[in-house]
Amino acid sequence: MANSDLRARLVRALEADVIGPFDPETGEEVLRLPPSRWYLTGFLAPQGGRDPVELQDPTAEEELGTEDDHDEESGGTERETEPKQKNRLPASMGLSVLLPPGPATDTVRIRVTWAEYQPEDGEADEGRLPKRVWRRVKRPPVSLEVPLDAKRIAAGVAVTADGVYLSGKLETVDIPHQGTRALALFLVNGRQPFPSGPQDERCLFQGALEITCAKGIVARPNRADGGAADWDARVADLQFRDRCEYAVGHGVSVAADLPEDGPVTTVRTAWIPCAEVPRVITGPAVGITNMEELAGLENPEDLRRALEPIPAAYGAWIAGRREIDPGSDSSRRATRDELMDEAARACRRIAEGIDLLARSAEVRHAFRLANRAMALSARKRSPERYADGSAPHWFLFQLAFLLLNLPALDDPRREDRDDVELIFFPTGGGKTEAYLGVIAFVLLLRRMRGQQRPDAGLGVAVILRYTLRLLTLDQLSRAATLVCALEVLRREDPARMGTVRFAAGLWVGGSATPNKLEDAKTQILDYKNSSSARFPSPFPLTVCPWCSEPLGRDSLTLEPRETPRQVIVGCSNHLCDFAPGRFPEGLPVLFVDEQIYRELPAFLIATVDKLAMLPWRGEVGLLFGRALARDGRSLYGPVDAALGMIPQRARTALPEGLLPPELIVQDELHLISGPLGTMTGLYETAVEALCLRGLEDGTVVRPKILASTATVRRAREQIRSLFGRERTAIFPPPVWTTARPGSPAWITTRPAGSTWESPPRAAP
C-alpha cells in the first residue's frame, strides 16, 4: 500500500471516529447511543438547546455507568457552591472569503449538506423493554444561488422550512485591492428545541458548507507577522510573504480546491483540518560526501580539493539570494540582510574547518577516523542498504555541520567556542547522524591528545542528554554502534589511542536501569533463573549493537559473581568482535550507575532528570573529571579516598584530575520548556561550573554545546534562559527564498518546491 493511500485511510478513520458516519460509502448506521454522545464534533445543536445536559439521554448514562460519582475524599456529600460556566454547544459554523469587485447582481453558489439521526426502538432483551437506538438519515444536498447583495445576505436565506438558514455579512474592503468584497457566511441551526429531553433529533450532524464563485476567490495575503518585533515572526513574514489563504473558518476549519491552472473557485468547511507537508530531502551532492572516501584521503591537498566545493557552492547560492529583491518593505530588507549575514558566517566557518584539516595532521587524522567510524556504524546498522555495493554517505548539511564545528573543538580559545550550535531540521532528516559525527571526532581527538598526559585522555568527554524518559531504544542503539566502531578502531592502533576501551554509559533513573551493582545482581539472577516475563533483562538493548545477534540470558555475566564489581555483556555470536571469546571486556555499554562512576565511559548518555543527582552523590564528581588515581580503566575520586577504597595497586596518580566533559549535546531542545526548563536551567549553572577549566594563559574554557530540534520558536531566548549563552548559531541557517517552484537549493530542498516551502499561490 502506498504511503498516500495509508495516510488517506488513517484520516478517514479519524473522521469516522470523531465526526461520522462510520461507513462513508453507504452512509447508513444505527447507533446505540445518542449521536451527540457517540461523536465528538461535527454537529450543530438547535439555538435554544445547546447545553450539553439537554442533549444527553439519561438512559444512556445509566447504560454506560457514567452517573455522577461523589468524591470519596470529601465524604461524598459536598457540592460545589459556585456553578461552573457551561460549555455551550455550537449552533452555527461558517467561513469568510474575499471576492473580486462587481455588481450586486453577481451570485455565489452555496451548497449545504448534513445528516440527522432519528430515534427508534431497537431489539429488546428477554423480559425487558426495547432500547432506543438512533438511525442516520442523510438529507439531500441543498444548492442555492445567493446574490451578492449586502441587505439580502444580512436578512438571511432559508435552507429548510423548519429553521435551518444561512446568515452573513457582505462588505467592501481595500485588501488586497480596492473594491474587493468580503463575504462572511454562516450555516445556522435555528430549529426550535424540544421542551425537555434529549435534543439530538433536532441537531445537524456532519454538516458542511461550500461556496463557489465563478469569477474566482481572491487570495488573502498573510500579514500577521508584518512589522513584528519578534525575530521569528519577522523571518516568517519574509519567508512566506507570497503565501496566501483563500478562506477563514469560524468554529470550523476550511479547505480549498486548488486547480493546477486558473483561479480557485470553491472553498468548503472541514471539521478536521488537513494539510500536506512536503517531505524535506537533501540537496544534490557537492564535493565528496562518501564517508569511506573521506576516511582514505590522507594527503591534505586531496582532502581540501574534496571539500572546498562545499563552501564554494554555498557561497554562490548565498550571493544569489542577496540579489533578489523582497520588495519595498524596509523591515523585510533588513531581515533579509541579517539572514544572509548569518548564512555567510556559516559558510566562512565551513571554509575555516577545511583549512584546519589541511593544516593540522592531528585534526585531519581524527576527522578521517571519525568518517571511518561513522561508515562502519552505518554498515553495521543497515547492512541490507549497502548490499548492492553502495557506500555510506553524508547528507550535505551533516558534513557541513561537522566541518564548521572543527575549529572550535580544536582550539577552545576561539570566539565561536561559546556558541550554542542548534541543528534545526525536520524529524527523520538526519539530525542524529550530524551530531554523532561531531561526537566521534571529539572522542577521537581527546584520546589521541591525551596519550602524552597522565590522564591518557580518559574520563567523560561527551554528555548526550534526552528529555526525561524520551530516550528510545533506537537512539541508544545508534550511540552504542558508534562506540563499538570507535572501539574497533582503537584496537587497531592502541599506541595512538590508548589501551583503555571506548565505552558508552547509560545514566538514567533507577526505574529504567539499576543504580547499584547489588540491584543489578538481583535483576540478572532473576532474569537468568526465570522464564517469566515478570523478570526481563536489565540490559536495555535486546540485540547486539554490532552484529544484531539477540542478547539472551547467557549474555550477562557478573564479575565476580558473589560481590560483583562489574557487569559484562558479551555477544552470543562467537564471530562477533564483542563475543567473550574474542574480547573478554564485552560490549562497551555500561548501564549500572556504580560501574559508570568507576570506569567513566567517554560517552555518557543521560536524561535531564538525572541532573538531580548532582548534589546527592559524591561519585558524580568523577563524571566531571574530579579523579585522584587510576588503575587501568578503573578511576578513583575523593569519595573513594575518604572511605579508604583506593587500592595500593592504583599507582597512577592524577594530580590534575581528568579533563571535564568538552561537549554537551541536548536532543529535542523544544521539550525543555515550562517548569521542566526552569528546573533544568538551574542545574545547567552547576553543570557548566563543573565543566569549566583554565588554560595556562588564563583563558577559561567552557564546554561546547550542541542542541537539536525539529520545531522551535524563540530558540535564542530559550537557549539564553537555559544555558546562559548569548549566541545561538542555527544550522542550516534559515534563508529566504524566491518562493517560486524550481528555485535553486543548496543544503535542503522540498520536491518540486523551493528551499524551505512548497510552491505557493501568489496573491493577485
C-alpha positions in Angstrom: 0.0 0.0 0.0 1.3 3.4 -0.9 2.1 5.9 1.9 -0.5 8.3 0.4 -3.2 5.6 0.5 -2.3 4.6 4.0 -2.4 8.2 5.1 -5.8 8.7 3.5 -7.2 5.7 5.3 -5.9 7.0 8.7 -7.5 10.4 8.1 -10.8 8.7 7.1 -10.6 6.5 10.2 -10.2 9.6 12.3 -13.1 11.3 10.7 -15.3 8.2 11.2 -14.4 8.2 14.8 -15.0 11.8 15.8 -17.4 13.1 13.1 -19.1 10.1 11.4 -20.6 8.3 9.7 -18.6 5.1 10.2 -19.3 3.9 6.6 -18.9 6.8 4.2 -19.9 4.7 1.2 -23.5 3.9 2.2 -23.8 6.5 5.0 -26.1 4.1 6.8 -25.7 3.4 10.5 -27.6 2.7 13.7 -26.1 3.9 17.0 -26.9 2.5 20.4 -26.1 5.9 22.0 -27.3 9.4 21.1 -25.1 10.7 18.3 -24.1 13.7 20.3 -22.5 11.2 22.8 -21.1 9.0 20.1 -19.4 11.7 18.0 -17.2 14.4 19.5 -17.7 17.2 16.9 -19.2 18.0 13.5 -22.7 18.8 14.7 -24.8 21.9 15.3 -27.3 22.0 18.1 -30.6 23.9 18.0 -30.0 27.5 19.1 -32.2 27.2 22.2 -31.0 23.8 23.3 -27.2 24.0 23.2 -26.4 23.0 26.8 -24.7 19.6 26.9 -27.1 18.3 29.5 -30.0 19.0 27.2 -28.5 16.7 24.6 -27.9 13.8 26.8 -30.1 10.8 27.1 -30.5 9.9 30.8 -30.9 6.2 29.9 -27.6 6.2 28.1 -25.7 7.4 31.2 -27.2 4.5 33.2 -26.1 2.0 30.5 -22.6 3.4 30.4 -22.2 3.7 34.2 -21.3 7.3 34.0 -23.6 8.6 36.6 -22.1 11.3 38.9 -19.9 9.7 41.5 -19.2 11.8 44.6 -15.6 12.4 45.7 -14.9 9.8 48.4 -12.2 12.0 49.9 -14.7 14.8 50.5 -17.2 12.5 52.1 -19.3 12.1 49.0 -21.7 14.7 50.0 -20.2 18.1 49.3 -21.3 20.0 46.3 -19.6 23.0 44.7 -21.1 26.2 45.9 -20.5 28.1 42.7 -21.8 26.7 39.5 -19.3 26.2 36.7 -19.8 28.1 33.4 -21.5 25.8 30.9 -19.8 24.9 27.7 -22.5 25.6 25.2 -22.5 23.5 22.0 -22.2 25.4 18.7 -25.4 26.2 16.8 -23.6 27.7 13.8 -20.5 27.5 11.7 -19.2 29.4 8.8 -16.4 30.8 6.7 -15.2 34.1 5.3 -13.9 34.7 1.7 -12.7 37.6 -0.4 -14.5 38.1 -3.7 -13.5 40.3 -6.7 -15.2 43.6 -7.3 -18.5 43.5 -9.1 -22.2 44.5 -9.1 -24.8 43.3 -6.6 -26.3 41.1 -9.3 -23.3 38.7 -9.0 -24.1 35.5 -7.3 -22.3 32.7 -5.5 -23.4 29.1 -5.4 -23.9 27.8 -1.8 -24.1 24.1 -1.2 -25.2 22.7 2.2 -25.2 19.1 3.3 -25.9 17.4 6.6 -27.5 14.3 8.2 -29.9 13.7 11.0 -30.5 10.9 13.4 -34.0 9.6 14.3 -34.8 7.6 17.4 -36.5 4.3 17.1 -37.0 1.1 19.1 -34.2 -1.4 18.9 -34.2 -5.1 19.7 -35.4 -5.9 23.2 -33.6 -8.2 25.6 -35.6 -11.0 27.1 -38.1 -9.7 29.6 -37.1 -6.0 29.0 -38.4 -3.1 27.1 -36.8 -2.3 23.8 -33.8 0.0 23.9 -33.7 3.2 22.0 -31.4 3.4 19.0 -30.6 6.2 16.6 -30.8 5.7 12.8 -28.9 8.0 10.5 -30.9 9.8 7.8 -28.9 11.7 5.2 -30.7 14.8 3.9 -30.4 15.7 0.2 -27.9 18.5 -0.5 -29.4 22.0 -0.8 -27.9 24.2 -3.5 -28.7 27.9 -3.6 -27.7 30.8 -5.9 -27.2 33.7 -3.4 -27.0 37.3 -4.9 -24.1 39.3 -3.5 -26.4 41.9 -2.1 -25.5 43.1 1.4 -29.1 43.6 2.5 -30.4 40.2 1.3 -27.5 38.4 2.9 -27.9 40.2 6.2 -31.6 39.3 6.2 -30.8 35.6 6.0 -31.5 32.9 3.4 -33.8 29.9 4.4 -32.4 26.5 3.7 -35.2 24.4 5.2 -38.7 25.2 6.3 -38.1 24.2 9.9 -35.4 26.9 10.8 -32.1 25.9 9.2 -30.9 29.1 7.4 -27.8 31.0 6.2 -26.8 34.2 7.8 -24.0 36.5 6.9 -22.5 39.9 6.1 -21.1 41.5 2.9 -18.8 44.5 3.0 -16.4 46.2 0.6 -12.7 46.3 1.7 -9.4 47.5 0.3 -7.4 44.4 0.9 -5.7 43.3 -1.3 -7.3 45.6 -3.9 -9.8 48.4 -3.7 -13.3 47.3 -4.2 -12.8 43.7 -3.0 -15.8 42.2 -1.4 -15.6 40.4 1.9 -18.3 37.8 2.5 -18.9 36.0 5.8 -21.5 33.3 5.7 -22.8 31.0 8.4 -25.0 27.9 8.5 -27.3 28.3 11.5 -29.4 25.6 13.2 -32.3 27.8 14.1 -34.7 25.0 14.9 -36.9 25.2 18.0 -35.7 22.7 20.6 -38.0 20.3 22.4 -39.4 21.5 25.6 -37.4 18.9 27.5 -35.4 15.7 27.0 -32.6 15.0 24.5 -32.2 17.3 21.6 -30.3 15.0 19.2 -33.2 14.7 16.9 -33.1 18.5 16.3 -29.3 18.6 15.6 -27.5 18.8 12.2 -24.7 16.2 12.0 -21.8 16.0 9.6 -22.7 19.5 8.4 -20.8 21.1 5.5 -21.0 24.5 3.8 -19.5 25.1 0.4 -19.1 28.4 -1.5 -18.4 28.6 -5.3 -17.6 31.8 -7.1 -17.2 31.5 -10.9 -15.1 34.7 -11.1 -12.6 33.2 -8.6 -11.9 33.7 -4.9 -9.4 36.4 -4.1 -6.3 35.2 -2.2 -5.9 36.8 1.2 -2.3 37.9 1.9 -0.9 36.8 5.3 0.1 40.0 7.1 0.0 38.6 10.6 3.8 38.8 11.1 4.4 42.1 9.2 6.3 44.6 11.2 6.5 42.3 14.3 9.2 42.9 16.9 9.8 39.2 17.4 12.7 37.8 15.3 11.0 34.6 14.3 7.9 36.5 13.2 9.9 38.7 11.0 11.7 35.8 9.4 8.3 34.1 8.8 7.0 37.3 7.3 9.9 37.3 4.8 10.0 33.6 4.0 6.3 33.3 3.5 5.5 36.7 2.1 3.9 35.2 -1.0 1.9 32.6 0.9 -1.9 33.3 1.0 -5.2 31.8 2.2 -8.5 31.6 0.4 -10.9 31.4 3.3 -11.1 31.7 7.1 -13.3 29.3 9.1 -15.5 30.3 12.0 -15.9 27.5 14.5 -14.6 25.1 11.9 -11.6 24.7 9.6 -11.7 25.3 5.8 -10.3 23.6 2.7 -9.9 24.9 -0.9 -9.8 23.2 -4.2 -6.5 24.2 -5.8 -6.5 23.6 -9.6 -3.2 23.4 -11.4 -4.3 26.2 -13.7 -6.8 29.0 -13.2 -8.2 30.7 -10.2 -9.5 29.0 -7.0 -13.3 29.0 -7.3 -14.5 26.7 -4.4 -13.9 26.6 -0.7 -15.6 24.4 1.9 -15.7 23.8 5.7 -13.7 21.0 7.2 -14.2 19.8 10.7 -10.8 18.2 10.8 -8.1 20.5 9.3 -5.7 18.7 6.9 -2.6 19.9 5.2 0.1 18.1 3.3 3.6 19.0 4.4 6.1 18.1 1.6 9.0 16.0 2.8 12.3 17.8 3.1 15.1 16.0 1.3 18.7 16.7 0.9 20.0 18.7 -2.0 22.4 17.4 -4.7 25.8 16.2 -3.5 28.6 18.8 -3.7 32.2 17.6 -3.5 32.9 14.2 -1.9 30.4 13.1 0.7 31.3 9.4 0.7 32.4 8.6 4.3 34.9 5.9 3.3 36.4 8.1 0.6 37.0 10.9 3.0 38.5 8.5 5.5 41.0 7.4 2.9 42.2 11.0 2.0 45.5 11.3 3.9 47.0 14.0 1.7 45.9 17.4 2.9 45.6 18.8 -0.6 43.5 15.9 -1.7 41.2 16.5 1.3 41.0 20.2 0.5 40.0 19.5 -3.1 37.4 17.0 -2.0 35.7 19.5 0.4 36.3 23.0 -0.9 33.4 22.7 -3.5 31.0 22.8 -0.5 31.7 26.4 0.8 32.2 27.5 -2.8 28.7 26.3 -3.8 27.1 27.6 -0.6 28.7 31.0 -1.1 27.5 31.2 -4.7 24.0 30.2 -3.5 24.0 32.9 -0.8 25.2 35.5 -3.3 22.2 34.7 -5.5 19.8 35.1 -2.6 21.3 38.6 -1.8 20.4 39.8 -5.3 16.7 39.0 -5.0 14.6 42.0 -4.0 12.0 41.3 -1.4 10.1 44.4 -2.2 9.9 47.9 -0.9 9.3 46.9 2.8 12.4 48.1 4.7 11.8 45.7 7.5 11.9 42.8 5.1 15.1 44.1 3.6 16.7 44.4 7.0 15.6 40.8 7.8 17.0 39.6 4.5 20.4 41.1 5.2 20.6 39.6 8.7 19.7 36.2 7.3 22.3 36.5 4.6 24.9 37.6 7.1 24.3 34.6 9.3 24.5 32.2 6.3 27.7 33.9 5.1 29.2 33.4 8.6 28.3 29.7 8.5 29.9 29.5 5.1 33.1 31.1 6.4 33.2 28.6 9.3 32.9 25.7 7.0 35.8 27.0 4.9 37.8 27.5 8.1 37.2 23.9 9.1 38.6 22.8 5.8 41.6 25.0 6.2 42.2 23.4 9.6 42.1 19.9 8.2 44.7 20.9 5.7 47.0 22.5 8.3 46.7 20.1 11.3 47.8 16.4 10.8 46.3 15.5 14.2 42.9 17.1 13.4 42.9 15.5 10.0 43.6 12.1 11.4 40.8 12.4 13.9 38.5 13.6 11.1 39.4 10.7 8.9 38.9 8.2 11.7 35.5 9.8 12.6 34.4 9.2 8.9 35.6 5.6 9.1 33.7 5.1 12.4 30.5 6.6 11.0 30.8 4.4 7.9 31.4 1.3 10.0 28.4 2.2 12.2 26.2 2.7 9.1 27.1 -0.6 7.6 26.5 -2.5 10.8 23.2 -0.9 11.5 21.8 -1.3 7.9 23.8 -4.0 6.1 21.0 -4.5 3.6 21.2 -0.9 2.4 24.7 -1.4 1.2 24.3 -5.0 -0.2 24.3 -3.6 -3.7 27.8 -2.2 -3.4 26.8 1.4 -2.4 28.7 3.2 0.4 27.6 5.3 3.3 27.4 9.0 2.5 26.9 12.1 4.5 23.9 14.3 3.8 25.3 17.7 2.7 24.1 19.5 5.8 25.6 16.8 8.1 29.1 17.1 6.6 28.9 20.9 6.6 27.8 20.9 10.3 30.8 18.7 11.2 33.2 20.9 9.3 32.1 24.2 10.8 32.5 22.8 14.3 36.0 21.6 13.8 37.9 24.8 14.6 36.1 25.5 17.9 36.6 21.9 19.0 40.3 22.0 18.2 41.0 25.5 19.7 38.9 26.3 22.8 40.1 29.9 22.6 38.0 30.6 19.5 35.1 33.0 19.9 32.6 30.6 18.5 33.5 28.0 21.2 30.8 29.6 23.3 28.2 29.5 20.5 25.3 27.0 21.0 25.0 25.1 17.7 21.4 24.3 17.1 20.6 21.8 14.4 17.1 22.8 13.2 15.9 20.1 10.8 12.7 18.1 10.2 12.1 14.9 12.0 13.8 12.0 10.2 16.1 14.2 8.3 19.4 13.2 9.8 20.0 15.4 12.9 21.2 12.4 15.0 23.9 11.4 12.4 25.0 15.0 12.2 25.8 15.3 15.9 27.1 11.7 16.2 29.7 12.7 13.6 30.8 15.6 15.9 30.8 13.3 18.9 33.1 10.8 17.1 35.5 13.5 16.3 35.6 14.8 19.9 36.2 11.4 21.4 39.0 10.5 19.0 40.8 13.8 19.2 40.7 13.8 23.0 42.0 10.3 23.3 44.8 11.0 20.8 45.9 14.2 22.5 45.8 12.6 26.0 48.3 9.9 25.4 51.2 12.2 26.5 49.5 13.1 29.7 48.9 11.1 32.9 45.1 11.1 32.4 45.6 9.5 28.9 42.6 11.3 27.6 40.2 9.3 29.8 37.1 10.5 31.5 33.7 11.6 30.3 34.3 13.7 27.1 30.7 13.9 25.8 27.3 14.1 27.6 24.3 13.4 25.3 21.1 14.2 27.1 17.4 13.5 26.3 14.3 14.8 27.9 13.2 12.7 30.9 12.4 9.2 29.7 12.2 10.0 26.0 15.5 8.1 25.3 14.4 5.4 22.9 15.9 2.0 22.2 16.8 3.1 18.7 18.7 6.2 19.9 20.7 4.2 22.4 21.4 1.5 19.8 22.8 4.2 17.4 25.1 5.6 20.0 26.2 2.1 21.1 27.0 1.1 17.5 29.2 4.2 17.1 31.1 3.4 20.3 31.6 -0.1 19.1 33.1 1.2 15.8 35.4 3.5 17.8 36.5 0.7 19.9 37.3 -1.5 16.9 39.4 1.4 15.6 41.2 1.8 18.9 42.2 -1.8 19.0 43.8 -1.4 15.6 46.1 1.5 16.9 46.4 1.3 20.7 49.7 3.2 20.6 47.8 6.3 19.4 44.5 5.9 21.1 45.5 4.1 24.4 44.9 0.8 25.9 41.6 1.7 27.7 38.4 0.9 25.7 35.9 3.4 24.4 32.6 3.0 26.2 29.2 4.5 26.4 27.3 4.8 29.7 23.6 4.9 30.1 23.0 7.3 33.1 19.2 7.4 33.7 16.8 6.8 36.5 16.6 3.7 38.6 13.2 2.7 37.1 15.0 2.2 33.8 18.3 0.7 34.8 19.8 -0.4 38.2 21.8 2.2 40.1 23.7 -0.3 42.2 25.6 -3.4 41.4 23.7 -5.3 44.1 20.4 -4.3 42.4 21.9 -5.4 39.1 22.9 -8.7 40.6 19.4 -9.4 41.8 17.8 -8.5 38.5 20.3 -10.5 36.5 19.8 -13.6 38.6 16.0 -13.3 38.5 16.3 -13.0 34.7 18.6 -16.0 34.3 16.7 -18.3 36.6 13.2 -17.5 35.4 11.4 -17.7 32.1 8.6 -15.4 33.3 8.1 -12.0 31.6 8.0 -10.5 35.1 11.8 -10.7 35.1 13.1 -9.0 31.9 16.7 -8.4 31.2 18.0 -5.3 33.0 20.3 -4.6 30.0 18.4 -2.0 27.8 19.4 -3.4 24.4 17.8 -6.6 23.1 20.3 -7.2 20.3 24.0 -6.7 19.9 24.6 -3.2 18.5 27.4 -4.5 16.4 26.1 -7.7 14.7 22.4 -7.6 15.6 22.5 -11.0 17.3 19.8 -11.4 20.0 21.2 -11.0 23.5 19.9 -13.7 25.9 20.5 -14.9 29.4 24.0 -16.1 28.8 25.0 -12.6 27.6 25.1 -11.2 31.1 27.9 -12.1 33.4 28.6 -10.8 37.0 32.3 -10.3 37.8 32.9 -11.6 40.4 29.7 -13.5 40.9 29.2 -13.1 44.7 30.4 -9.5 45.1 30.2 -8.1 41.6 32.4 -5.1 40.6 31.1 -5.0 37.1 28.6 -6.5 34.7 30.0 -7.8 31.4 27.6 -8.0 28.5 29.0 -10.3 25.8 27.5 -11.1 22.4 26.5 -14.7 21.9 27.7 -14.7 18.3 31.2 -16.2 18.5 32.2 -14.4 15.3 31.3 -11.0 16.6 34.1 -8.7 17.6 32.5 -8.4 21.1 32.0 -12.0 21.8 33.5 -13.1 25.2 36.0 -15.4 23.4 37.3 -12.6 21.2 37.1 -9.7 23.7 36.7 -10.5 27.4 35.6 -7.0 28.3 32.4 -7.5 26.3 30.2 -4.8 24.7 31.4 -1.3 25.6 28.0 -0.3 27.0 27.6 0.4 30.8 24.2 0.6 32.4 24.8 0.4 36.1 25.5 3.7 37.9 28.2 2.3 40.2 30.1 0.8 37.2 29.7 4.1 35.3 31.3 6.0 38.2 34.2 3.6 38.3 35.0 3.3 34.6 33.9 6.8 33.5 32.9 6.0 29.9 34.0 8.6 27.3 30.4 8.9 26.1 27.7 9.4 28.7 24.0 9.2 27.6 21.7 10.7 30.2 18.3 12.1 30.8 17.9 15.7 32.1 16.1 14.5 35.3 19.3 12.6 36.3 20.9 16.0 36.9 19.1 16.0 40.3 21.7 13.5 41.4 24.4 16.2 41.3 24.2 17.4 45.0 23.4 14.0 46.5 26.0 11.6 45.2 29.7 12.4 45.7 30.7 10.0 43.0 29.0 12.2 40.4 32.1 14.5 40.7 34.1 11.8 38.9 32.0 12.4 35.8 33.3 16.0 35.7 37.0 15.0 36.0 37.4 15.0 39.8 39.6 11.9 39.9 42.7 11.3 42.0 44.1 8.0 40.7 43.5 5.3 38.2 44.3 1.6 37.8 43.7 0.5 34.2 40.2 1.6 33.4 39.2 2.0 37.0 39.3 5.5 38.4 39.0 6.7 41.9 37.9 10.1 43.4 37.6 12.0 46.7 34.8 9.8 48.0 37.0 6.7 47.5 39.9 8.4 49.3 37.7 9.4 52.2 36.5 5.8 52.5 39.9 4.3 52.1 38.8 2.5 48.9 41.7 3.4 46.6 43.7 0.2 46.2 47.5 0.2 46.6 48.0 -1.0 43.1 46.5 2.2 41.7 49.9 3.8 41.3 48.9 6.2 38.5 48.3 9.4 40.4 46.2 12.2 38.7 47.4 15.4 40.4 45.4 17.5 37.9 42.5 15.1 37.6 40.9 14.4 34.3 39.6 16.8 31.7 35.9 17.7 32.3 33.4 17.0 29.6 34.1 19.0 26.4 30.9 18.6 24.6 27.3 18.6 25.7 24.5 17.6 23.3 20.9 18.3 24.2 18.4 16.5 22.0 14.8 17.6 21.5 15.5 21.1 22.8 12.0 22.3 22.3 10.8 19.9 25.1 13.0 21.7 27.6 10.4 24.4 28.4 8.0 25.5 31.0 8.6 24.1 34.6 11.0 21.5 33.2 13.0 24.2 31.6 13.1 26.2 34.8 14.4 23.2 36.8 16.9 22.2 34.1 18.2 25.8 33.7 19.0 25.8 37.5 21.1 22.7 37.1 22.8 23.9 34.0 24.5 26.6 36.1 26.1 23.8 38.2 26.9 21.7 35.1 28.8 24.5 33.4 30.7 25.3 36.6 31.8 21.7 36.9 32.9 21.6 33.3 35.0 24.8 33.4 38.7 24.5 33.1 41.5 27.1 32.8 44.4 27.3 30.4 47.9 28.5 31.1 47.2 31.9 29.7 44.3 32.4 32.0 41.6 31.5 29.4 38.5 29.9 30.9 37.2 27.1 28.7 33.5 26.3 28.7 32.1 23.1 27.1 30.8 23.3 23.6 27.0 22.9 23.4 25.1 21.3 20.6 21.3 21.1 20.5 18.9 19.6 18.0 15.2 20.2 17.3 12.6 19.8 14.6 10.3 22.5 15.8 11.1 25.5 18.0 10.4 29.2 18.2 12.4 31.8 20.0 15.3 29.4 20.2 17.8 32.2 21.1 15.7 33.3 24.1 15.2 29.7 25.2 18.9 28.9 25.0 19.8 32.1 26.8 17.5 31.1 29.6 18.6 27.5 29.7 22.3 27.7 29.2 23.2 31.4 29.7 24.8 31.6 26.3 24.4 34.8 24.4 24.8 33.5 20.9 22.9 30.7 19.1 24.0 29.6 15.7 21.1 27.8 13.9 22.2 25.3 11.3 21.3 25.1 8.5 20.7 28.9 8.8 17.2 30.0 7.8 17.5 31.6 4.4 14.8 33.5 2.5 13.8 32.3 -1.0 12.2 33.4 -4.1 9.1 31.3 -3.2 8.8 30.1 -6.7 8.8 26.5 -7.9 12.2 25.4 -9.2 14.3 27.9 -7.3 17.8 26.5 -6.6 18.6 24.9 -3.3 21.8 24.1 -1.5 21.6 22.1 1.7 17.9 21.0 1.6 15.0 21.2 -0.7 11.4 20.0 -1.0 10.4 18.0 -4.0 9.1 20.3 -6.8 9.5 23.3 -4.5 11.8 25.9 -3.1 14.3 25.6 -0.3 12.0 26.0 2.7 8.5 25.9 1.4 6.3 24.2 -1.1 5.2 26.2 -4.2 2.7 28.8 -3.0 -0.1 30.5 -4.9 0.8 34.2 -5.0 -1.8 36.8 -4.3 -3.1 38.6 -7.4 
